[in-house]
């Protein structure tokens, strides 16, 4: 599973820029965002840029959907709602996506990002994604 997740990340230059790595928490695939100074948005705290957190969460959703439902064409984001729950500190961030419902054309996915403990997420996302064309 992590090999397929790594291939997904390697095909996306923005994922490489962020330094995303594949990982596992139990049996669940996760994206791991190691801290890097170029990811800071608020230097006064310091805190990760909200756009970085949002982008990683969206990539996690698309990766999970691609792993579970590979298609001939790419899946596309319809909409996402992100709740920023606490500042992303200069620490490693973990992101896990859960497919809540996958229909014939649309998927509903929930994502959480955390740093020290999954029970204390720094952000949560809900999104709808259009499934790519079938093979």
PyMOL commands that place a pseudoatom at each C-alpha (Angstrom):
pseudoatom trace, name=CA, resn=UNK, resi=1, chain=A, elem=C, hetatm=0, pos=[0.000, 0.000, 0.000]
pseudoatom trace, name=CA, resn=UNK, resi=2, chain=A, elem=C, hetatm=0, pos=[2.753, 2.482, 0.869]
pseudoatom trace, name=CA, resn=UNK, resi=3, chain=A, elem=C, hetatm=0, pos=[4.461, 1.760, -2.479]
pseudoatom trace, name=CA, resn=UNK, resi=4, chain=A, elem=C, hetatm=0, pos=[1.303, 2.818, -4.329]
pseudoatom trace, name=CA, resn=UNK, resi=5, chain=A, elem=C, hetatm=0, pos=[0.961, 5.854, -2.066]
pseudoatom trace, name=CA, resn=UNK, resi=6, chain=A, elem=C, hetatm=0, pos=[4.601, 6.776, -2.758]
pseudoatom trace, name=CA, resn=UNK, resi=7, chain=A, elem=C, hetatm=0, pos=[3.967, 6.483, -6.517]
pseudoatom trace, name=CA, resn=UNK, resi=8, chain=A, elem=C, hetatm=0, pos=[0.944, 8.786, -6.140]
pseudoatom trace, name=CA, resn=UNK, resi=9, chain=A, elem=C, hetatm=0, pos=[3.077, 11.380, -4.315]
pseudoatom trace, name=CA, resn=UNK, resi=10, chain=A, elem=C, hetatm=0, pos=[6.028, 11.066, -6.707]
pseudoatom trace, name=CA, resn=UNK, resi=11, chain=A, elem=C, hetatm=0, pos=[3.722, 11.970, -9.616]
pseudoatom trace, name=CA, resn=UNK, resi=12, chain=A, elem=C, hetatm=0, pos=[2.800, 15.309, -8.006]
pseudoatom trace, name=CA, resn=UNK, resi=13, chain=A, elem=C, hetatm=0, pos=[5.468, 18.040, -7.938]
pseudoatom trace, name=CA, resn=UNK, resi=14, chain=A, elem=C, hetatm=0, pos=[3.672, 19.975, -5.167]
pseudoatom trace, name=CA, resn=UNK, resi=15, chain=A, elem=C, hetatm=0, pos=[3.784, 16.901, -2.916]
pseudoatom trace, name=CA, resn=UNK, resi=16, chain=A, elem=C, hetatm=0, pos=[7.521, 16.715, -3.555]
pseudoatom trace, name=CA, resn=UNK, resi=17, chain=A, elem=C, hetatm=0, pos=[7.913, 20.446, -2.780]
pseudoatom trace, name=CA, resn=UNK, resi=18, chain=A, elem=C, hetatm=0, pos=[6.122, 19.933, 0.541]
pseudoatom trace, name=CA, resn=UNK, resi=19, chain=A, elem=C, hetatm=0, pos=[8.257, 16.882, 1.339]
pseudoatom trace, name=CA, resn=UNK, resi=20, chain=A, elem=C, hetatm=0, pos=[5.270, 14.537, 1.808]
pseudoatom trace, name=CA, resn=UNK, resi=21, chain=A, elem=C, hetatm=0, pos=[6.007, 10.926, 2.669]
pseudoatom trace, name=CA, resn=UNK, resi=22, chain=A, elem=C, hetatm=0, pos=[3.765, 7.853, 2.806]
pseudoatom trace, name=CA, resn=UNK, resi=23, chain=A, elem=C, hetatm=0, pos=[3.182, 6.121, 6.106]
pseudoatom trace, name=CA, resn=UNK, resi=24, chain=A, elem=C, hetatm=0, pos=[0.925, 3.782, 8.036]
pseudoatom trace, name=CA, resn=UNK, resi=25, chain=A, elem=C, hetatm=0, pos=[-0.958, 4.235, 11.303]
pseudoatom trace, name=CA, resn=UNK, resi=26, chain=A, elem=C, hetatm=0, pos=[-2.094, 0.726, 12.132]
pseudoatom trace, name=CA, resn=UNK, resi=27, chain=A, elem=C, hetatm=0, pos=[-3.363, -0.528, 8.783]
pseudoatom trace, name=CA, resn=UNK, resi=28, chain=A, elem=C, hetatm=0, pos=[-4.427, 2.928, 7.563]
pseudoatom trace, name=CA, resn=UNK, resi=29, chain=A, elem=C, hetatm=0, pos=[-2.343, 4.766, 4.973]
pseudoatom trace, name=CA, resn=UNK, resi=30, chain=A, elem=C, hetatm=0, pos=[-1.426, 8.305, 6.021]
pseudoatom trace, name=CA, resn=UNK, resi=31, chain=A, elem=C, hetatm=0, pos=[0.526, 11.188, 4.571]
pseudoatom trace, name=CA, resn=UNK, resi=32, chain=A, elem=C, hetatm=0, pos=[3.385, 12.456, 6.691]
pseudoatom trace, name=CA, resn=UNK, resi=33, chain=A, elem=C, hetatm=0, pos=[4.412, 16.101, 6.390]
pseudoatom trace, name=CA, resn=UNK, resi=34, chain=A, elem=C, hetatm=0, pos=[7.819, 16.576, 8.032]
pseudoatom trace, name=CA, resn=UNK, resi=35, chain=A, elem=C, hetatm=0, pos=[8.320, 20.077, 9.384]
pseudoatom trace, name=CA, resn=UNK, resi=36, chain=A, elem=C, hetatm=0, pos=[10.347, 22.430, 7.230]
pseudoatom trace, name=CA, resn=UNK, resi=37, chain=A, elem=C, hetatm=0, pos=[10.852, 26.197, 7.734]
pseudoatom trace, name=CA, resn=UNK, resi=38, chain=A, elem=C, hetatm=0, pos=[9.488, 26.988, 4.260]
pseudoatom trace, name=CA, resn=UNK, resi=39, chain=A, elem=C, hetatm=0, pos=[6.042, 25.727, 5.400]
pseudoatom trace, name=CA, resn=UNK, resi=40, chain=A, elem=C, hetatm=0, pos=[5.632, 28.435, 8.062]
pseudoatom trace, name=CA, resn=UNK, resi=41, chain=A, elem=C, hetatm=0, pos=[2.859, 30.947, 7.422]
pseudoatom trace, name=CA, resn=UNK, resi=42, chain=A, elem=C, hetatm=0, pos=[2.873, 32.823, 10.734]
pseudoatom trace, name=CA, resn=UNK, resi=43, chain=A, elem=C, hetatm=0, pos=[6.400, 33.478, 11.945]
pseudoatom trace, name=CA, resn=UNK, resi=44, chain=A, elem=C, hetatm=0, pos=[5.177, 35.087, 15.184]
pseudoatom trace, name=CA, resn=UNK, resi=45, chain=A, elem=C, hetatm=0, pos=[3.802, 31.794, 16.585]
pseudoatom trace, name=CA, resn=UNK, resi=46, chain=A, elem=C, hetatm=0, pos=[5.380, 30.010, 14.478]
pseudoatom trace, name=CA, resn=UNK, resi=47, chain=A, elem=C, hetatm=0, pos=[2.590, 28.088, 12.719]
pseudoatom trace, name=CA, resn=UNK, resi=48, chain=A, elem=C, hetatm=0, pos=[2.215, 26.137, 9.500]
pseudoatom trace, name=CA, resn=UNK, resi=49, chain=A, elem=C, hetatm=0, pos=[0.545, 27.983, 6.645]
pseudoatom trace, name=CA, resn=UNK, resi=50, chain=A, elem=C, hetatm=0, pos=[-3.164, 27.127, 6.456]
pseudoatom trace, name=CA, resn=UNK, resi=51, chain=A, elem=C, hetatm=0, pos=[-2.868, 26.609, 2.699]
pseudoatom trace, name=CA, resn=UNK, resi=52, chain=A, elem=C, hetatm=0, pos=[-0.230, 23.942, 3.260]
pseudoatom trace, name=CA, resn=UNK, resi=53, chain=A, elem=C, hetatm=0, pos=[-2.457, 22.118, 5.739]
pseudoatom trace, name=CA, resn=UNK, resi=54, chain=A, elem=C, hetatm=0, pos=[-5.448, 22.358, 3.393]
pseudoatom trace, name=CA, resn=UNK, resi=55, chain=A, elem=C, hetatm=0, pos=[-3.461, 21.181, 0.380]
pseudoatom trace, name=CA, resn=UNK, resi=56, chain=A, elem=C, hetatm=0, pos=[-2.066, 18.178, 2.243]
pseudoatom trace, name=CA, resn=UNK, resi=57, chain=A, elem=C, hetatm=0, pos=[-5.557, 17.228, 3.396]
pseudoatom trace, name=CA, resn=UNK, resi=58, chain=A, elem=C, hetatm=0, pos=[-6.923, 17.442, -0.154]
pseudoatom trace, name=CA, resn=UNK, resi=59, chain=A, elem=C, hetatm=0, pos=[-3.991, 15.405, -1.476]
pseudoatom trace, name=CA, resn=UNK, resi=60, chain=A, elem=C, hetatm=0, pos=[-4.638, 12.812, 1.221]
pseudoatom trace, name=CA, resn=UNK, resi=61, chain=A, elem=C, hetatm=0, pos=[-8.285, 12.503, 0.158]
pseudoatom trace, name=CA, resn=UNK, resi=62, chain=A, elem=C, hetatm=0, pos=[-7.358, 12.154, -3.515]
pseudoatom trace, name=CA, resn=UNK, resi=63, chain=A, elem=C, hetatm=0, pos=[-4.627, 9.633, -2.688]
pseudoatom trace, name=CA, resn=UNK, resi=64, chain=A, elem=C, hetatm=0, pos=[-6.963, 7.474, -0.591]
pseudoatom trace, name=CA, resn=UNK, resi=65, chain=A, elem=C, hetatm=0, pos=[-9.623, 7.587, -3.305]
pseudoatom trace, name=CA, resn=UNK, resi=66, chain=A, elem=C, hetatm=0, pos=[-7.073, 6.712, -6.004]
pseudoatom trace, name=CA, resn=UNK, resi=67, chain=A, elem=C, hetatm=0, pos=[-5.737, 3.761, -3.977]
pseudoatom trace, name=CA, resn=UNK, resi=68, chain=A, elem=C, hetatm=0, pos=[-9.205, 2.398, -3.225]
pseudoatom trace, name=CA, resn=UNK, resi=69, chain=A, elem=C, hetatm=0, pos=[-10.807, 3.155, -6.610]
pseudoatom trace, name=CA, resn=UNK, resi=70, chain=A, elem=C, hetatm=0, pos=[-8.223, 3.401, -9.397]
pseudoatom trace, name=CA, resn=UNK, resi=71, chain=A, elem=C, hetatm=0, pos=[-9.643, 4.795, -12.619]
pseudoatom trace, name=CA, resn=UNK, resi=72, chain=A, elem=C, hetatm=0, pos=[-8.458, 5.553, -16.133]
pseudoatom trace, name=CA, resn=UNK, resi=73, chain=A, elem=C, hetatm=0, pos=[-8.659, 9.293, -15.504]
pseudoatom trace, name=CA, resn=UNK, resi=74, chain=A, elem=C, hetatm=0, pos=[-7.942, 11.328, -12.374]
pseudoatom trace, name=CA, resn=UNK, resi=75, chain=A, elem=C, hetatm=0, pos=[-10.505, 12.059, -9.674]
pseudoatom trace, name=CA, resn=UNK, resi=76, chain=A, elem=C, hetatm=0, pos=[-11.485, 15.708, -9.320]
pseudoatom trace, name=CA, resn=UNK, resi=77, chain=A, elem=C, hetatm=0, pos=[-12.326, 17.859, -6.325]
pseudoatom trace, name=CA, resn=UNK, resi=78, chain=A, elem=C, hetatm=0, pos=[-15.893, 19.187, -6.292]
pseudoatom trace, name=CA, resn=UNK, resi=79, chain=A, elem=C, hetatm=0, pos=[-15.782, 20.998, -2.942]
pseudoatom trace, name=CA, resn=UNK, resi=80, chain=A, elem=C, hetatm=0, pos=[-14.053, 20.887, 0.411]
pseudoatom trace, name=CA, resn=UNK, resi=81, chain=A, elem=C, hetatm=0, pos=[-14.780, 22.409, 3.805]
pseudoatom trace, name=CA, resn=UNK, resi=82, chain=A, elem=C, hetatm=0, pos=[-11.839, 22.764, 6.158]
pseudoatom trace, name=CA, resn=UNK, resi=83, chain=A, elem=C, hetatm=0, pos=[-12.049, 23.424, 9.882]
pseudoatom trace, name=CA, resn=UNK, resi=84, chain=A, elem=C, hetatm=0, pos=[-8.826, 24.756, 11.367]
pseudoatom trace, name=CA, resn=UNK, resi=85, chain=A, elem=C, hetatm=0, pos=[-9.009, 23.576, 14.978]
pseudoatom trace, name=CA, resn=UNK, resi=86, chain=A, elem=C, hetatm=0, pos=[-5.642, 24.616, 16.444]
pseudoatom trace, name=CA, resn=UNK, resi=87, chain=A, elem=C, hetatm=0, pos=[-2.365, 26.041, 15.147]
pseudoatom trace, name=CA, resn=UNK, resi=88, chain=A, elem=C, hetatm=0, pos=[-0.103, 23.675, 13.245]
pseudoatom trace, name=CA, resn=UNK, resi=89, chain=A, elem=C, hetatm=0, pos=[3.099, 23.941, 15.226]
pseudoatom trace, name=CA, resn=UNK, resi=90, chain=A, elem=C, hetatm=0, pos=[6.579, 23.359, 13.763]
pseudoatom trace, name=CA, resn=UNK, resi=91, chain=A, elem=C, hetatm=0, pos=[6.256, 19.570, 14.142]
pseudoatom trace, name=CA, resn=UNK, resi=92, chain=A, elem=C, hetatm=0, pos=[5.667, 16.586, 11.888]
pseudoatom trace, name=CA, resn=UNK, resi=93, chain=A, elem=C, hetatm=0, pos=[2.027, 16.449, 10.772]
pseudoatom trace, name=CA, resn=UNK, resi=94, chain=A, elem=C, hetatm=0, pos=[0.073, 13.253, 9.983]
pseudoatom trace, name=CA, resn=UNK, resi=95, chain=A, elem=C, hetatm=0, pos=[-2.973, 13.221, 7.724]
pseudoatom trace, name=CA, resn=UNK, resi=96, chain=A, elem=C, hetatm=0, pos=[-5.493, 10.404, 7.335]
pseudoatom trace, name=CA, resn=UNK, resi=97, chain=A, elem=C, hetatm=0, pos=[-8.433, 10.266, 4.891]
pseudoatom trace, name=CA, resn=UNK, resi=98, chain=A, elem=C, hetatm=0, pos=[-11.476, 8.045, 5.366]
pseudoatom trace, name=CA, resn=UNK, resi=99, chain=A, elem=C, hetatm=0, pos=[-13.833, 7.236, 2.500]
pseudoatom trace, name=CA, resn=UNK, resi=100, chain=A, elem=C, hetatm=0, pos=[-17.311, 7.710, 3.970]
pseudoatom trace, name=CA, resn=UNK, resi=101, chain=A, elem=C, hetatm=0, pos=[-19.331, 6.923, 0.829]
pseudoatom trace, name=CA, resn=UNK, resi=102, chain=A, elem=C, hetatm=0, pos=[-18.306, 6.135, -2.706]
pseudoatom trace, name=CA, resn=UNK, resi=103, chain=A, elem=C, hetatm=0, pos=[-21.118, 6.146, -5.217]
pseudoatom trace, name=CA, resn=UNK, resi=104, chain=A, elem=C, hetatm=0, pos=[-21.076, 5.641, -8.968]
pseudoatom trace, name=CA, resn=UNK, resi=105, chain=A, elem=C, hetatm=0, pos=[-19.875, 9.184, -9.679]
pseudoatom trace, name=CA, resn=UNK, resi=106, chain=A, elem=C, hetatm=0, pos=[-19.218, 11.003, -6.393]
pseudoatom trace, name=CA, resn=UNK, resi=107, chain=A, elem=C, hetatm=0, pos=[-17.250, 10.177, -3.228]
pseudoatom trace, name=CA, resn=UNK, resi=108, chain=A, elem=C, hetatm=0, pos=[-17.617, 11.728, 0.226]
pseudoatom trace, name=CA, resn=UNK, resi=109, chain=A, elem=C, hetatm=0, pos=[-14.360, 11.796, 2.192]
pseudoatom trace, name=CA, resn=UNK, resi=110, chain=A, elem=C, hetatm=0, pos=[-13.402, 12.958, 5.689]
pseudoatom trace, name=CA, resn=UNK, resi=111, chain=A, elem=C, hetatm=0, pos=[-9.829, 13.873, 6.565]
pseudoatom trace, name=CA, resn=UNK, resi=112, chain=A, elem=C, hetatm=0, pos=[-8.065, 14.698, 9.826]
pseudoatom trace, name=CA, resn=UNK, resi=113, chain=A, elem=C, hetatm=0, pos=[-4.623, 16.169, 10.415]
pseudoatom trace, name=CA, resn=UNK, resi=114, chain=A, elem=C, hetatm=0, pos=[-2.797, 15.874, 13.729]
pseudoatom trace, name=CA, resn=UNK, resi=115, chain=A, elem=C, hetatm=0, pos=[0.685, 16.311, 15.117]
pseudoatom trace, name=CA, resn=UNK, resi=116, chain=A, elem=C, hetatm=0, pos=[1.227, 14.679, 18.497]
pseudoatom trace, name=CA, resn=UNK, resi=117, chain=A, elem=C, hetatm=0, pos=[-1.978, 12.690, 18.935]
pseudoatom trace, name=CA, resn=UNK, resi=118, chain=A, elem=C, hetatm=0, pos=[-4.828, 11.673, 16.602]
pseudoatom trace, name=CA, resn=UNK, resi=119, chain=A, elem=C, hetatm=0, pos=[-7.214, 12.574, 19.431]
pseudoatom trace, name=CA, resn=UNK, resi=120, chain=A, elem=C, hetatm=0, pos=[-6.115, 16.236, 19.095]
pseudoatom trace, name=CA, resn=UNK, resi=121, chain=A, elem=C, hetatm=0, pos=[-6.512, 17.124, 15.405]
pseudoatom trace, name=CA, resn=UNK, resi=122, chain=A, elem=C, hetatm=0, pos=[-5.207, 20.451, 14.159]
pseudoatom trace, name=CA, resn=UNK, resi=123, chain=A, elem=C, hetatm=0, pos=[-7.637, 20.441, 11.207]
pseudoatom trace, name=CA, resn=UNK, resi=124, chain=A, elem=C, hetatm=0, pos=[-10.527, 18.468, 9.753]
pseudoatom trace, name=CA, resn=UNK, resi=125, chain=A, elem=C, hetatm=0, pos=[-11.871, 18.402, 6.211]
pseudoatom trace, name=CA, resn=UNK, resi=126, chain=A, elem=C, hetatm=0, pos=[-14.983, 17.087, 4.490]
pseudoatom trace, name=CA, resn=UNK, resi=127, chain=A, elem=C, hetatm=0, pos=[-15.040, 16.909, 0.730]
pseudoatom trace, name=CA, resn=UNK, resi=128, chain=A, elem=C, hetatm=0, pos=[-16.890, 15.683, -2.320]
pseudoatom trace, name=CA, resn=UNK, resi=129, chain=A, elem=C, hetatm=0, pos=[-14.927, 14.301, -5.239]
pseudoatom trace, name=CA, resn=UNK, resi=130, chain=A, elem=C, hetatm=0, pos=[-15.958, 13.387, -8.782]
pseudoatom trace, name=CA, resn=UNK, resi=131, chain=A, elem=C, hetatm=0, pos=[-14.735, 9.938, -9.710]
pseudoatom trace, name=CA, resn=UNK, resi=132, chain=A, elem=C, hetatm=0, pos=[-12.557, 9.742, -12.793]
pseudoatom trace, name=CA, resn=UNK, resi=133, chain=A, elem=C, hetatm=0, pos=[-13.695, 7.882, -15.911]
pseudoatom trace, name=CA, resn=UNK, resi=134, chain=A, elem=C, hetatm=0, pos=[-13.701, 4.096, -15.587]
pseudoatom trace, name=CA, resn=UNK, resi=135, chain=A, elem=C, hetatm=0, pos=[-11.180, 1.930, -17.397]
for i in range(1, 135): cmd.bond("trace and resi %d" % i, "trace and resi %d" % (i + 1))
show_as sticks, trace
zoom trace
